Amino acid sequence: MNTYQGRPLPRPGEDVVDQGLAFDLATLRRRQALRVFGLGAVALGLGGCGRAEDTTASTGIGPPGEIPDETAGPYPGDGSNGPNVLTGSGVIRRDITSSFGTATGRAAGVPMTLTLSLKDLANAGAAYAGPAVYVWHCDRAGAYSLYSEGVTGENYLRGVQIADDAGEVTFTSIFPACYTGRWPHVHFEVYPDQASITDASKAIATSQVALPRETCDEVYQQTGYESSVTNLAQVSLDSDNVFGEDSGALQLATVTGTPMSGLVVTLEVGVDTTTTPTGGQLSGDGAPSGAPPSGGPGAPGGAPPSR
């Protein structure tokens, strides 16, 4: 057995209950989500669940299910490191495939719908309605709009949605590339409301969505993703400098669909408004902690980002 409930097993040769702490935590999070929605608990060996709960309590790992705070990377486009797309009219949109405003570019690639389901951990995990969620990611060549050589005048693959009553935001996009040194991912920031999005310091959560290996392997066989095949072979969730700490236990998305019909990517995002955000990229004095490479990932002459 190589997968469990659609997720790759970190230890394929062993039983589900022996997959390690990171896997147990992710499974526990899914069981808690089912309780919130009144669907009951998913059956799982008690030994595995017991280890996850006991370890969480003894080590003081924050509230179970809280999305880990991560760096926004060198290409946030939120004003913390150069351009601020969040001040532009039109940034609140569902379809982020094309640029908006005076820019006219459009990102090509395998169609992807991304849904993030926000849970308010300060309110017993209830649906978190009202926050603004800013999403951005690279294109199929590994380039980031606003920053990478050749697309500095574009702002595609960036946009904001306001969480509905179910705490959900949904974006229509394309599947991102795998560029050198990073596992395939999508960045996002959560703001308390729409009025706050123009000030990056007001983000209450900054994190990244990890994309499953099996899906990446399928997508990267498609035209336009050729460089991603080589790049993916050189990195793993365990070695990635963002997801490596726990193999993306709370950040690994669930994916359905196919590259031909389009992919549906979903992730539950636990947000605890009682904790102090530690993600983002600003240093203590409010200045960017590092300027981006001149070319950006996927661009000629541009080094890939560390994040």
Backbone as a ProteinNet text record, in pm:
[ID]
protein_1_A
[PRIMARY]
MNTYQGRPLPRPGEDVVDQGLAFDLATLRRRQALRVFGLGAVALGLGGCGRAEDTTASTGIGPPGEIPDETAGPYPGDGSNGPNVLTGSGVIRRDITSSFGTATGRAAGVPMTLTLSLKDLANAGAAYAGPAVYVWHCDRAGAYSLYSEGVTGENYLRGVQIADDAGEVTFTSIFPACYTGRWPHVHFEVYPDQASITDASKAIATSQVALPRETCDEVYQQTGYESSVTNLAQVSLDSDNVFGEDSGALQLATVTGTPMSGLVVTLEVGVDTTTTPTGGQLSGDGAPSGAPPSGGPGAPGGAPPSR
[TERTIARY]
85.7	0	88.9	71.2	153.9	81.8	-52.4	-129.7	-234.5	-281.9	-390.3	-479.8	-608.3	-703.4	-648.3	-580.8	-529.8	-397.2	-341.8	-214.4	-101.9	14.2	126.5	178.7	211.9	265.5	415.8	465.1	609	688.1	619	683.9	597.3	606.1	514.9	517.1	626	636.3	578.3	527.5	477.4	328.5	266.5	124	93.2	-36.1	-79.6	-45.8	-57.3	-33.6	114.4	202	346.2	411.5	336.3	387.7	458.1	460.5	532.4	443	501.7	426.8	362.9	437.3	383.4	257.9	261.5	145.6	29.8	59.4	-45.4	-113.6	-33.8	-91	-185.1	-146	-231.6	-361.1	-351.9	-470.9	-562.1	-502.2	-580.1	-654	-585.7	-649.8	-773.1	-762.6	-875.3	-991.8	-959.3	-1064.5	-1136.8	-1059.7	-1121.8	-1211.3	-1169.8	-1250.8	-1384.3	-1380.2	-1502.9	-1598.3	-1543.8	-1629.4	-1697.6	-1619.7	-1675	-1793	-1783.3	-1889.8	-1997.7	-1984.3	-2087.1	-2088	-1975.6	-1969.9	-1914	-1874.2	-1820.4	-1672.9	-1610.4	-1466.2	-1434.9	-1324.3	-1274.8	-1203	-1231.4	-1169.1	-1019.1	-943.2	-798.3	-746.2	-638.6	-582.9	-559	-604.4	-594.4	-451	-362.9	-223.2	-166.9	-194.5	-141.9	-197.7	-330.9	-391.9	-340.7	-323	-276	-139.3	-52	82	77.7	-7.3	-13.6	-62.8	-170.2	-227.2	-132.3	-72.6	15.5	138.8	194.8	314.8	284.5	167.5	129.9	122.7	62.1	45.4	179.5	268.8	393.7	497.6	490.6	590.9	544.1	414.5	364.5	352.3	333.6	312.6	178	172.7	55.1	-79.4	-184.3	-317.2	-319.6	-367.5	-371	-445.5	-385.5	-449.9	-412.4	-339.4	-302.6	-203.7	-233.4	-145.6	-10.3	100	231.7	257.7	317.7	360.2	485.4	487.9	601.8	643.9	760.5	804.8	714.2	699	625.8	715.6	846.3	938.9	974	1064.3	1109.2	1015.9	905.1	816.4	672.5	648.2	511.9	416.6	467.9	379.7	280.6	311.6	220.4	275.1	380.2	440	552.3	573.1	679.7	815.7	816.7	941.7	922.1	903.3	884.9	739.2	692.5	557.8	447	334	217.6	95.5	65.3	-48.8	-180.6	-174.8	-296.5	-361.4	-295.9	-355.9	-429.3	-418.6	-476.3	-624	-698.3	-839.2	-851	-925.6	-941.7	-871.8	-796.5	-723	-815.9	-934.2	-1030.1	-1104.8	-1068.7	-1121.1	-1105	-1182.8	-1176.3	-1075.6	-1082	-993	-864.2	-752.8	-625	-532.8	-587.5	-505.7	-449.2	-525.1	-481.2	-440.5	-366.9	-332.5	-454.3	-449.5	-560.4	-506.5	-597.2	-554.2	-505.7	-388.7	-334.5	-253.4	-225.7	-150.6	-244.3	-190.5	-276.4	-231.5	-125.8	-74.3	-165.8	-147.8	-226	-135.2	-147.6	-63.3	-124.6	-44.8	-89.8	-47.3	-122.6	-85.8	-205.2	-182.4	-288.7	-386.5	-516.4	-616	-619.8	-628.6	-633.5	-732.4	-819.4	-906.9	-856.8	-830.6	-778.4	-882.6	-919.6	-1012.5	-945.5	-941.7	-891	-1009.9	-1019.3	-1129.5	-1075.5	-1109.7	-1055.7	-1135.6	-1061.4	-1122.4	-1070.5	-1160.1	-1126.2	-1095.7	-968.5	-930.1	-957.5	-975.5	-1010.8	-1160.2	-1230.7	-1374.5	-1409.8	-1331.5	-1355.4	-1353.8	-1278.6	-1266.3	-1384.3	-1467.1	-1583	-1536.9	-1624.2	-1593	-1557.8	-1449.4	-1399.9	-1445.4	-1558.9	-1616.1	-1563	-1536.4	-1500	-1356.4	-1256.2	-1117.5	-1090.3	-991.7	-946.9	-823.6	-822	-710.9	-644.4	-515.6	-435.5	-353.2	-366.8	-296.4	-204.6	-84	4.7	96.2	139.5	232.5	297.9	397.4	469.8	390.9	433.1	367.7	432.9	398.4	449.2	596.8	654.2	797.5	875.3	804.3	870	888.2	826.3	841.8	729	764.5	666.1	638.2	510.1	474.7	521.6	545.7	595	745.5	806.6	946.8	1036.8	993.2	1079.9	1101.9	1220.6	1256.4	1155	1105.5	1009.5	864.7	836.2	697.3	683.3	777.7	769.5	649.4	600.6	485	352.6	356.7	234.9	202.8	76.2	37.2	-53	-38.6	-119.2	-77.2	-165.1	-145.9	-132.3	-207.8	-218.2	-362.1	-420	-555.9	-604.8	-716.6	-774.9	-920.6	-960.8	-1101.7	-1138.6	-1266.1	-1316.8	-1387.7	-1350.7	-1408.5	-1559.8	-1632.5	-1779	-1823.8	-1954.4	-2007.2	-1952.9	-1908.2	-1849.9	-1699.6	-1647.3	-1505.2	-1419.9	-1479.6	-1406.6	-1375.5	-1260.5	-1222.7	-1181.9	-1216.7	-1184.9	-1125.2	-1016.1	-946.2	-935.1	-950.2	-925.3	-788.6	-702.8	-564.3	-505.5	-373	-304.5	-207.4	-173	-83.1	57.3	121	253.9	365.8	478.3	596.8	669	766.5	864.9	994.2	1042.3	1169.1	1279.9	1402	1518.5	1515.4	1530	1545.6	1419.2	1299.7	1174.1	1075.6	1001.1	890.3	776.2	700	588.1	490.3	453.4	375.9	296.6	204.8	125.8	135.3	164.4	172.2	34.6	11.4	-109.4	-90.8	-163.7	-170.5	-316.7	-344.6	-479.6	-482.7	-576.7	-595.7	-731	-745.5	-871.5	-992.8	-970.2	-1081.1	-1025.3	-1115.8	-1074.9	-999.3	-1037.6	-974.6	-828.2	-785.8	-650	-547.9	-591.5	-500.1	-390.6	-405.3	-302.4	-182.6	-188.9	-80.3	-36.2	79.3	125.2	144.9	171.6	194.8	67.4	-47.6	-173.7	-213.7	-131.3	-161.6	-162.9	-264.9	-275	-223.1	-194.2	-133	-67.8	51.7	123.6	175.5	137.9	178.1	186.3	203.9	217.3	145.2	88.9	23.1	122.1	141.9	227.9	142.5	193.6	119.4	170	80.6	119.1	208.7	301.4	398.8	330.7	232.6	166.4	105.1	42.3	-18.2	89	195.8	305	363.3	382.9	437.2	348.2	216.8	122.8	125.2	121.1	116.2	243.8	357.3	483.7	517.5	428.4	441.4	376.5	309.6	237.4	329.5	294.1	371.4	386.6	508.3	535.8	596.8	590.3	641.2	771	837.7	952.3	1060.4	1093.4	1200.4	1161.8	1032.1	986.6	1018.8	1029.9	1059.7	1195.5	1295.8	1430.7	1435.3	1370.4	1373.9	1306.9	1194.7	1123	1205.5	1284.8	1366.6	1477.3	1502.4	1612.8	1567.6	1437.4	1385.9	1279	1253.6	1145.9	1080.6	965.2	900.5	989.8	1063.9	1152.2	1271.7	1321	1439.5	1406.2	1280.6	1240.8	1262.9	1312.3	1346.4	1225.4	1106.5	983.9	903.5	880.1	797	875	1006.9	1089.3	1077.4	1040.9	1035.7	939.2	823.8	725.2	664.7	737.6	691	557.1	533.9	411.1	285.3	293.4	181.1	48.9	50.9	-72.6	-89.2	1.8	0.2	-15	-15.5	-26	-170.7	-194	-330	-383.8	-514.8	-583.8	-619.6	-598	-622.1	-709.2	-807.7	-889.5	-884.8	-932	-930.4	-806.6	-791.1	-677.2	-622.8	-499.3	-446.3	-531.9	-601.5	-683.8	-816.2	-880.4	-1010.7	-999.3	-880.3	-860.9	-848.7	-769.3	-742	-813.2	-862.3	-926.5	-839.7	-780.9	-688.6	-757.3	-758.3	-825.4	-734.8	-747.9	-672.9	-751.3	-757.4	-816.4	-708.3	-740.2	-643.5	-691.5	-624.9	-658.8	-589.1	-664.8	-609.8	-642.7	-539.8	-559.1	-529.6	-633.4	-617.7	-562.8	-547.4	-494.2	-342.2	-280.7	-135.1	-74.6	50.1	119	176.5	142.9	196	348.7	414.2	560.4	608.3	516.4	554.3	581.4	577.1	603.9	751.2	791.8	931.2	990	908.9	959.7	1053.1	1159.2	1248.9	1193.9	1262.4	1211.6	1188.5	1267.1	1250.6	1152.1	1084.3	983.3	1037.9	1168.6	1228.6	1235.4	1234.5	1245.6	1374	1364.9	1482.2	1579	1537.4	1629.4	1569.1	1646.7	1597.4	1591.2	1496.4	1485.2	1597.4	1628.6	1724.4	1674.9	1766.6	1728.6	1637.9	1657.5	1577.4	1459	1471.4	1363.1	1370.2	1295.5	1298.8	1245.6	1308.6	1260.6	1298.4	1365.2	1401.8	1550.1	1588.4	1728.1	1814.4	1917.9	2009.4	1962.1	1844.6	1791.2	1803.1	1859.9	1870.4	1737.4	1708.1	1581.8	1583.3	1466.5	1460.3	1486.6	1527.7	1549.2	1417.8	1312.2	1183.2	1074.4
-120.5	0	125	209.4	329	456.5	449	567.9	530.7	631.3	614.6	736.8	715.3	824.5	927.4	876.1	963.8	1029.5	1005.2	1066.7	965.5	1005.5	913.4	878.7	752.6	708.6	733.8	798.6	822.8	693.3	585.6	455.7	348.9	336.7	249.9	104.6	57.7	-82.2	-115.7	-14.3	-37	-6.6	-51.4	-29.9	118.4	152.8	292.2	349.2	267.1	316.9	336.3	299.2	311.7	409.3	513.3	608	728.2	739	848.2	961.6	1051.9	1162.1	1254.1	1295.1	1390.2	1335.6	1206.9	1146.7	1136.6	1099.7	1088.5	1222.3	1330.4	1463.1	1502	1472.5	1505.2	1426.3	1298.8	1214.8	1264.9	1304.2	1357.8	1483.6	1570	1692.8	1660.6	1561	1524.7	1468.7	1390.9	1337.1	1449	1549.3	1661.1	1741.1	1755.2	1828.3	1757.5	1623.7	1549.9	1569.5	1577.1	1599.8	1736.2	1837.6	1972.8	1973.3	1896.5	1893.3	1790.7	1723.7	1630.2	1502	1465.2	1346.3	1226.8	1247.5	1137.5	1121.4	1034	1012.7	904	918.9	816.5	712.2	586.6	480.2	478.2	468.5	462.3	386.3	312.5	237.1	326.2	283.4	365.8	391.6	300	321.8	444.3	461.3	576.6	706	709.6	832.3	866.5	764	788.3	851.5	804.4	861	1007.3	1039.5	1177.5	1269.5	1229.4	1315	1329.3	1217.8	1222.8	1306.9	1291.7	1366.8	1515.3	1548.1	1688.9	1751.3	1680	1734.1	1748	1649.9	1650	1745.2	1771.4	1858	2001.7	2027.3	2163.8	2216.2	2127.9	2171.7	2240.6	2372	2458	2388.7	2460.2	2401.7	2303.2	2180.3	2082.4	2138.7	2133.5	2180.4	2320.9	2396.1	2531.7	2525.9	2596.6	2597	2656.7	2592.1	2646	2780.8	2873.2	3000.2	2976.4	3033.2	3016.7	3151.7	3153.2	3271.8	3299.7	3426.7	3463.9	3452	3425.8	3415.4	3552.3	3554.6	3683.3	3744.5	3678.1	3728.2	3745.4	3808	3813.2	3906.6	4015.7	4109.5	4176.1	4177.4	4237.2	4367.5	4420.4	4545	4525.2	4402.5	4378.9	4361.7	4340.7	4326.8	4378.4	4509.6	4569.4	4594.2	4545.6	4579	4531.2	4603.6	4568.3	4555	4431.9	4406.3	4423.1	4422.8	4425.3	4563	4663	4796.5	4819	4723	4739.7	4705.1	4784.1	4755.4	4630.8	4533.2	4409.9	4290.5	4311.1	4200.6	4101.3	4146.3	4054.7	3983.7	3858.8	3784.2	3635.1	3556.8	3410.9	3353.6	3400.4	3348.9	3430.8	3367.8	3439.6	3399.5	3330	3282.3	3397.3	3504.3	3617.1	3735.2	3828.1	3952.3	4044	4149.2	4244.1	4385.7	4483.1	4622.8	4646.8	4708.7	4737.9	4622.3	4520.8	4404.5	4309.3	4239.2	4156.6	4010.9	3971.7	3836	3732.5	3609.2	3498.7	3377.9	3310.8	3195.2	3069	2994.8	2869.1	2753.7	2643.9	2527.8	2439.3	2336.2	2242.9	2314	2314.2	2384.3	2330.8	2422.4	2385.9	2475.8	2415.8	2489.8	2466.8	2573.9	2565.2	2616.4	2532.3	2572.2	2558.4	2666.5	2666.9	2682.3	2593.5	2595.1	2640.8	2763.5	2824.3	2783.3	2746.1	2710.4	2803.3	2855.6	2948.3	2868.4	2846.4	2764.3	2833.3	2965.2	3037.7	3025.3	2963.4	2944.3	2797.5	2711.5	2566.3	2506.9	2569.4	2514.4	2540.4	2639	2672.4	2733.3	2730.3	2793.7	2940.3	2983.9	3119.8	3207.3	3270.1	3353.1	3495.5	3555.6	3697	3732.9	3650.8	3688.7	3698.8	3780	3791	3702.3	3622.5	3531.9	3569.1	3598.5	3633	3510.9	3468.8	3351.8	3393.2	3334.2	3355.7	3235.1	3214	3103.9	3126.3	3044.1	3058.1	2997.1	3026.5	2968.9	2835.9	2780.4	2647.5	2648.3	2767.9	2779.6	2809.8	2827.6	2858.6	3006.7	3090.6	3235.8	3295.3	3400.4	3473.3	3608.5	3636.4	3767.3	3877	3994.9	4113.5	4108.5	3989	3976.4	3909.9	3801.1	3723.1	3791.4	3772.3	3833	3794.1	3893.2	3869.2	3883.2	3879.4	3891	3994.3	4087.2	4190.4	4282.2	4290.1	4374.7	4302.7	4176.4	4097.4	4079.5	4047.9	4020.8	3898.1	3809.7	3688.1	3593.7	3497.9	3399.8	3467.7	3575.8	3648.2	3698	3681.1	3729	3708.3	3772.6	3769.9	3725.5	3644.7	3608.7	3629.5	3658.8	3675	3546.4	3490.8	3364.6	3376.2	3280.6	3281.9	3229	3206.6	3163.1	3027.2	2949.5	2818.6	2829	2953.1	2973.9	2937.1	2928.7	2882.7	2994.1	2980.7	3064.8	2971	3006.7	2921.4	3004.8	2954.3	3022.2	2929.3	2986.4	2914.6	2954.9	2857.2	2888.2	2778.8	2768.7	2659.4	2595.7	2471.6	2400	2459.3	2492.3	2555.7	2456.7	2511.5	2431.7	2389.6	2301.8	2273.8	2339	2437.4	2498.8	2453.7	2481.5	2430.1	2461.8	2357.6	2376.2	2381.3	2378.3	2386.3	2279.6	2227.9	2139	2221.5	2168	2242.7	2292.9	2421.1	2482.3	2602.8	2645.6	2767.6	2850	2979.1	3069.2	3127	3156.9	3232.5	3309.6	3421.2	3502.2	3518.9	3517	3538.2	3671.5	3756.7	3886.8	3887.9	3964.5	3962.7	4008.5	4095	4143.4	4207	4245.5	4302.8	4433.8	4513.3	4643.9	4632.7	4517	4501.2	4458.6	4419.6	4353.9	4443.3	4573.5	4661.2	4679.1	4621.7	4632.7	4492.3	4446.8	4309.6	4278.9	4381.9	4358.8	4315.8	4329.3	4290.8	4145.9	4073.4	3932.2	3854.2	3770.6	3692.3	3550.1	3512.9	3383.1	3390	3334.2	3325.3	3182.6	3114.3	2975	2931.4	2801.4	2747	2613.1	2587	2460.1	2369.6	2249.2	2150.9	2065.2	2037.6	1958.3	1814.4	1715.4	1574.1	1526.8	1439	1388	1319	1235.9	1161.4	1256	1362.2	1459.8	1534	1573.5	1643.4	1558.3	1430.6	1340.5	1337.5	1337.1	1334.2	1465.2	1576	1707.4	1735.3	1698.3	1735.6	1654.4	1562.6	1495	1575.7	1683.7	1765.1	1870.8	1915	2015.5	2144	2196	2321.1	2302.4	2178.7	2150.7	2069.1	2065.5	1976.4	1994.8	2117.6	2140.6	2093.7	2084.5	2042.8	1896.5	1815	1672.9	1656.9	1725.9	1719.7	1782.2	1896.2	1965.4	1884.2	1818.2	1739.7	1619.1	1565.9	1449.3	1482.7	1612.1	1654.2	1704.4	1693.9	1744.8	1650.2	1656.5	1578	1662.5	1618.5	1689.8	1691.1	1583	1574.7	1668.3	1691.6	1775.3	1921.5	1950.9	2088.9	2178.7	2301.4	2388.9	2456.7	2433.2	2483.1	2368	2263.8	2152.9	2043.1	2048.6	1938.9	1906.4	2002.9	1978.9	1867	1862.1	1758.3	1699.2	1712.2	1661.4	1723.5	1848	1918	1855.1	1802.7	1728	1803.1	1931.8	2011.2	2096.5	2078.9	2164.4	2086	1953.2	1869.9	1862.6	1912.7	1922	1786.7	1779.8	1666.6	1707.2	1617.3	1650.6	1544.6	1590.4	1501.9	1553	1471.4	1510.3	1461.3	1503.4	1464.6	1586.3	1578.3	1690.8	1723.8	1624.4	1647.6	1715.9	1669.9	1724.9	1846.2	1865.7	1972.6	1914.8	1979.5	1930.4	2015.9	1950.9	2020.6	1998.5	2106.8	2102.1	2162.3	2089.4	2138.9	2124	2217.7	2211.8	2282.1	2218.9	2282.8	2365.2	2489.8	2582.2	2627	2579.5	2620.2	2750.7	2851.8	2983.6	3013.9	3043.6	3077.2	3225	3304.3	3449	3489.8	3393.5	3427.3	3415.6	3364.7	3351.2	3461.9	3493.9	3598.3	3540.7	3597.8	3547.2	3557.5	3454.8	3455.2	3438.5	3431.1	3413.3	3545.2	3543.5	3664.5	3680.5	3802.3	3823.7	3950.4	4028.9	4155	4133.1	4210.4	4205.1	4297.7	4304.5	4379.3	4526.8	4585.1	4728	4757.2	4652	4671.6	4668.9	4649.4	4643.4	4500	4478.1	4342.3	4277	4150	4081.1	4040.1	4049.2	4016.4	4052.6	4112.4	4147.7	4023.1	4016.7	3898.9	3893.9	3773.8	3764.7	3846.6	3892.1	3982.2	3917.3	3788.3	3724.4	3648.5	3591.6	3513.1	3369.6	3281.6	3141.8	3121.5	3033	3001.2	3103.7	3210.2	3313.5	3303.8	3329.9	3323.6	3413.8	3357.5	3437.6	3463.9	3415	3441.8	3320.2	3337	3225.3	3197.6	3071.7	3040.7	3092.2	3118.6	3168.1	3056.2	3091.2	2990.4	2944.7	3024.1	2990.8	2981.7
0	0	0	-104	-116.2	-75.6	-65.7	-28.2	75	149.1	244	233.5	197.7	177	79.4	-25.4	-130.2	-99.5	20.5	58.3	48.2	-6.8	-14.7	124.8	146.3	274.5	280.7	385.4	397.9	416.8	467.8	487.2	420.8	286.6	211	255.7	311.4	349.4	484.6	557.1	691.7	701.8	813.5	834.2	851.4	833.6	845.3	983	1086.2	1221.8	1251.8	1157.5	1179.6	1082.3	1041.8	943.4	1004.3	1135	1200	1246.4	1325.2	1387.1	1285.9	1181.3	1083.3	1018	981.1	916.8	1015.2	1140.3	1242	1267.4	1271.6	1294.8	1182.6	1058.3	944.7	949.7	987.7	998.4	1109.8	1222.3	1334.1	1293.4	1215.5	1168.6	1084	997.2	911.8	995.2	1098.9	1184.4	1258.7	1304.8	1375.6	1282.8	1156.9	1059.8	1037.1	1031.1	1011.7	1129	1250.5	1366.9	1356.4	1311.7	1298	1202.6	1095.2	996.1	1028.7	1143.6	1185	1106.1	1045.4	963.2	1037.7	1163.3	1241.4	1218.5	1294.8	1285	1185.6	1117.4	1027.6	1111.1	1083	1161.6	1136.7	1244.8	1234.4	1354.9	1338.4	1449.6	1569.7	1686.8	1806.1	1845.6	1812	1848.7	1781.9	1648.6	1576.2	1629.9	1656.5	1705.3	1843.6	1924.7	2059.7	2060.1	1971.5	1966.2	1926.8	1826.7	1780.5	1891.2	1960.8	2063.5	2181.7	2224.2	2339.4	2310.3	2188.4	2153.4	2144.9	2089.2	2079.8	2218.4	2311.3	2445.6	2516.8	2498.2	2573.3	2517	2386.3	2325.5	2311.4	2334.6	2327	2186.2	2086.6	1949.2	1945	1914.9	1917.7	1908	1886.6	1875.2	1759.1	1778.7	1669.8	1549.4	1433.8	1313.4	1271.6	1352.3	1311.5	1196.2	1089.6	972.6	1011.4	975.4	1011.2	944.6	1017.6	959.3	876.6	756.6	666.6	610	547.6	477.3	357.9	324.1	203	80.9	103.5	-8.1	-64.2	-161.4	-216.1	-319.9	-354.3	-460	-413.3	-298.8	-243.9	-317.9	-372.5	-440.3	-347.3	-216.9	-118.4	-60.5	-123.7	-76.5	22.1	71.7	168.4	102.2	-26.7	-101.1	-243.3	-254.5	-386.5	-419.2	-534.9	-583	-490.7	-496	-415.8	-506.4	-545.4	-632.5	-557.4	-424.9	-344.2	-337.3	-391.8	-397.9	-529.4	-620.5	-753	-759.5	-834.2	-856.8	-944.2	-898.9	-974.7	-913.7	-805.1	-744.6	-674.7	-635.3	-574.2	-686.6	-707.8	-821.5	-798	-868.3	-857.4	-956.3	-1081.1	-1185.5	-1187.4	-1148.7	-1143.3	-1258.7	-1356.4	-1468.8	-1551.1	-1566.2	-1647.9	-1560.3	-1621.1	-1553.2	-1553.4	-1472.5	-1467.7	-1473.1	-1476.3	-1490.3	-1631.8	-1645.9	-1778.6	-1835.6	-1754.6	-1801.8	-1875.7	-1976.4	-2060.5	-2071.3	-2001.2	-2011.8	-1949.2	-1993.1	-1940.2	-1922.5	-1810	-1781.6	-1841.3	-1916.9	-1975.5	-1885.7	-1891.1	-1812.2	-1782.1	-1705	-1666.3	-1573.2	-1605.6	-1522.9	-1379.5	-1284.1	-1143.1	-1070.5	-992.3	-901.9	-760.5	-689.4	-552.8	-454.7	-358.2	-253	-117.5	-42.8	93.8	187.8	284.6	380.7	515.6	554.1	676	799.3	905.5	1032.9	1141.8	1222.2	1329.9	1455.9	1483.1	1597.5	1730.7	1727.3	1849.6	1878.9	1784.9	1799.6	1777	1839.4	1837.2	1696.9	1606.8	1472.5	1382.2	1415.7	1332.2	1200.7	1101.7	973.8	996.4	932.4	952.9	835.9	850.2	744.5	752.7	637	632.8	604.7	642.3	614.4	464.3	429.2	290.5	272.8	166.9	141.7	9.6	17.3	-100.3	-139.4	-265	-316.5	-430.8	-435.8	-550.3	-569	-692.3	-720.6	-856.9	-888.9	-1014.4	-1129.9	-1252.8	-1370.2	-1406.6	-1521.2	-1554.9	-1593.8	-1612.8	-1639.6	-1512	-1400.2	-1274.3	-1250.1	-1331.9	-1319.4	-1235.2	-1159.3	-1079.6	-1144.8	-1171.3	-1225.4	-1129.3	-1184.6	-1113.6	-1087.5	-1085.3	-1045.8	-1150.8	-1209.9	-1297.4	-1432.2	-1486.4	-1614.2	-1721.2	-1793	-1898.9	-1855.6	-1725.5	-1679.1	-1567.3	-1559.2	-1455.3	-1476	-1599.5	-1628.2	-1613.8	-1576	-1558.2	-1409.3	-1380.6	-1242	-1233	-1331.1	-1327.7	-1214.6	-1185.2	-1077.6	-941.3	-925.7	-799	-784.9	-666.6	-647.9	-505.5	-475.9	-341.3	-349.6	-252.6	-234.8	-87.7	-63	73	113	228	272.6	290.5	235.8	246.8	383.3	397.9	526.8	569.7	472.4	503.3	528.1	523.3	544.7	424.9	306	188.2	89.2	26.4	-87.6	-199.8	-322.7	-437.7	-549.1	-605.7	-714.4	-834.9	-953.3	-1077.7	-1127.7	-1152.4	-1186.4	-1275.9	-1277.7	-1346.9	-1248.1	-1272.1	-1182.2	-1194.2	-1080.8	-1086.1	-1116.9	-1159.4	-1190.2	-1063.2	-1082.6	-978.9	-1025.3	-950.7	-989.8	-896	-932.9	-862.3	-712.9	-631.6	-487.8	-405.7	-468.1	-392.2	-436.5	-339.2	-368	-427.3	-523	-583.6	-477.3	-487.7	-379.6	-427.4	-341.5	-361.6	-233.7	-247.2	-131.7	-99.7	26.8	60.3	191.3	200.3	321.8	359.8	489.3	539.5	613.2	574.7	639.3	710.3	816.7	893.1	812.8	713.2	632.2	505.4	415.2	287.1	304.8	401.9	422	461.9	509.1	561.2	456.2	335.7	242.1	186.4	195.3	139	231.5	350.3	447.9	489.6	436.9	461.2	609.2	689.6	832.7	905.3	838.6	901.2	874.2	801.1	775	906.7	924.5	1047.4	1028.1	905.4	876.2	739.5	728.6	601.4	589.9	483.1	471.7	326.7	304.3	170	160.7	43.6	15	-56.9	-6.1	-72.2	-164.9	-283.9	-381.4	-382.7	-390.5	-379.4	-493.6	-461.8	-558.9	-677	-648.5	-755.3	-858.5	-811.2	-901.9	-981.3	-913.5	-981.5	-1094	-1067.2	-1169.3	-1292.8	-1272.5	-1384.8	-1463.2	-1389.5	-1454.7	-1533.9	-1478.1	-1540.1	-1664.6	-1702	-1830.8	-1942.8	-1905.8	-2004.4	-2066	-2184.7	-2257.5	-2175.9	-2173.6	-2103.8	-1966.6	-1913.5	-1779.4	-1782.2	-1896.6	-1913.7	-1806.2	-1771.1	-1673.5	-1533.6	-1507.5	-1375.8	-1347.6	-1452.7	-1433.3	-1366.1	-1419.6	-1363.3	-1224.2	-1206.8	-1078	-967.9	-1000.4	-900.3	-855.2	-945.5	-912.3	-813	-794	-706.9	-570.6	-542.5	-415	-362.5	-233	-172	-64.1	-16.7	93.4	216.6	236.6	353.2	343	220.2	203.8	179.2	147.1	117.7	238.6	215.2	327.6	391.5	338.7	401.4	461.4	383.2	428.7	500.5	494.8	543.3	689.8	773.2	917.3	954.6	885.1	914.9	788.1	676.2	546.6	505.6	548.7	510.5	567.3	689	747.7	743.2	772.8	773.8	649	553.1	433.9	304.3	313.5	194.3	147.7	27.1	-25.7	-70.7	-80.5	-141.8	-284.1	-379.9	-520.2	-586	-661.7	-744.7	-888.1	-981.8	-1121.9	-1193.2	-1317.7	-1399.6	-1472.9	-1524.7	-1602.2	-1724.2	-1777.4	-1895.7	-1859.8	-1752.4	-1714.7	-1623.2	-1565.1	-1468.5	-1328.6	-1245.3	-1110.2	-1006.7	-901.9	-791.4	-667.4	-617.9	-504.5	-383.1	-271.8	-151.4	-29.7	61.9	187.2	296.5	412.5	530.2	598.7	632.5	690.4	827.9	930.8	1066.1	1101.4	1138	1172.6	1318.1	1396.2	1537.6	1557.7	1575	1588.1	1723.6	1814.4	1946.7	1952.4	1845.5	1842.4	1757	1781.1	1706.1	1577.3	1461.2	1334.6	1330.9	1278.7	1269.4	1126.6	1030.8	891.7	823	689.5	613.2	587.6	545.4	511.6	570.5	637.5	690.6	807.5	813.7	928.4	1036.2	1150.2	1263.6	1236	1144.3	1119	1005.7	959.2	856.5	715.7	699.7	566.9	518.7	385.7	335.5	384.7	419.5	471.3	362	236.1	127.8	-5.2	-92.9	-226.1	-312.4	-406.9	-491.7	-593.5	-645.4	-754.1	-871.7	-954.3	-1062.4	-1164.6	-1189.6	-1292.5	-1238.4	-1121.9	-1065.3	-1112.3	-1051.7	-1088.8	-1229.5	-1301.9	-1434.7	-1539.2	-1502.3	-1597.4	-1630.2	-1754.3	-1791.6	-1703	-1646.3	-1567.5	-1426.7	-1389.3	-1256.3	-1167.5	-1050.7	-957.5	-892.8	-859.5	-794.6	-652.5	-595.8	-459.6	-360.7	-241.9	-139.3	-80.1	-99.5	-43.4	-150.1
[MASK]
+++++++++++++++++++++++++++++++++++++++++++++++++++++++++++++++++++++++++++++++++++++++++++++++++++++++++++++++++++++++++++++++++++++++++++++++++++++++++++++++++++++++++++++++++++++++++++++++++++++++++++++++++++++++++++++++++++++++++++++++++++++++++++++++++++++++++++++++++++++++++++++++++++++++++++++++++++

